[in-house]
């Protein structure tokens, strides 16, 4: 339920902004939700799933890019 609540909060902000939602995957099971916002992909994990897939290790050599949102909520 917590993963879904976080996804709902992100989606609320997306719907209030000019960003576009392309697709949502994994919402019903609620272990790993992926929100495809076209230019940005949001991953929301349950703690156990996050440990299992360890995406930080897989993407650890990729440069970090700071994204600044100009939208006002």
Buried (B, 14 or more C-beta within 10 A) or exposed (E): EEBBEBBEEBBEEBEEBEBEEEEBEBBEEBBBBBBBBEEEEBEBBBEEBBEEEEEEEEEEEEEEEEEEEEEEE
